[in-house]
């Protein structure tokens, strides 16, 4: 049952992850925001191996969902065309 909940948490965290980084684009630029989110996803993949409890897996799911949500719509991001 934990697996189903973690997938739902990742998808729920991806929603603000698609919106919030677009607010930083006018100040930092699209490339810098996407580079930061990509590096964060990369670092979280290695941090995943250190998760040992249910709480740490849940925190990983929230953080990874947020940053992967920012990377997912990179080609269709409204900020990319503004």
C-alpha positions as CSV (number, residue, x, y, z in Angstrom):
1,X,0.0,0.0,0.0
2,X,2.9,2.3,0.6
3,X,3.9,2.2,-3.1
4,X,0.5,3.4,-4.3
5,X,0.6,6.3,-1.8
6,X,4.1,7.3,-2.8
7,X,3.0,7.5,-6.5
8,X,0.1,9.7,-5.5
9,X,2.4,11.9,-3.4
10,X,4.8,12.3,-6.3
11,X,2.0,13.3,-8.7
12,X,0.5,15.7,-6.1
13,X,3.9,17.4,-5.5
14,X,4.4,17.7,-9.3
15,X,1.5,20.1,-9.5
16,X,3.1,23.0,-7.6
17,X,6.4,21.9,-9.2
18,X,5.0,22.9,-12.6
19,X,3.8,26.3,-11.4
20,X,6.3,27.6,-8.8
21,X,9.5,27.4,-10.9
22,X,7.8,29.5,-13.7
23,X,7.6,32.3,-11.2
24,X,11.4,32.4,-11.0
25,X,12.0,32.5,-14.8
26,X,11.7,36.2,-15.3
27,X,14.4,36.8,-12.6
28,X,16.8,34.0,-13.3
29,X,16.0,32.8,-16.8
30,X,14.6,29.6,-18.2
31,X,17.9,27.9,-18.6
32,X,19.0,28.6,-15.1
33,X,15.7,27.4,-13.6
34,X,15.7,24.2,-15.6
35,X,19.3,23.5,-14.9
36,X,18.7,23.9,-11.1
37,X,15.7,21.6,-11.2
38,X,17.6,19.0,-13.3
39,X,20.5,19.1,-10.9
40,X,18.1,18.7,-8.0
41,X,16.5,15.6,-9.6
42,X,20.0,14.2,-10.2
43,X,21.0,14.7,-6.6
44,X,17.7,13.3,-5.3
45,X,18.4,10.1,-7.3
46,X,21.5,9.5,-5.2
47,X,19.7,10.6,-2.0
48,X,17.1,7.9,-2.7
49,X,19.6,5.3,-1.7
50,X,19.9,6.7,1.8
51,X,16.2,6.5,2.6
52,X,15.6,4.0,5.3
53,X,12.3,4.8,6.8
54,X,8.8,5.5,5.6
55,X,9.1,9.2,6.5
56,X,12.3,9.6,4.5
57,X,10.7,7.9,1.5
58,X,7.8,10.3,1.8
59,X,10.1,13.3,1.9
60,X,11.9,12.0,-1.1
61,X,8.7,11.5,-2.9
62,X,7.6,15.1,-2.2
63,X,10.9,16.6,-3.2
64,X,11.4,14.5,-6.3
65,X,7.8,15.1,-7.4
66,X,8.3,18.8,-7.1
67,X,11.5,19.0,-9.1
68,X,10.5,16.4,-11.7
69,X,7.3,18.3,-12.2
70,X,9.4,21.4,-13.0
71,X,11.4,19.4,-15.6
72,X,8.6,17.6,-17.2
73,X,6.8,20.5,-19.0
74,X,10.0,22.2,-20.0
75,X,9.2,22.1,-23.7
76,X,5.7,23.3,-23.2
77,X,6.2,25.7,-20.4
78,X,4.3,29.0,-20.8
79,X,7.3,30.9,-19.4
80,X,9.5,29.5,-22.1
81,X,7.5,31.3,-24.8
82,X,7.0,34.6,-22.9
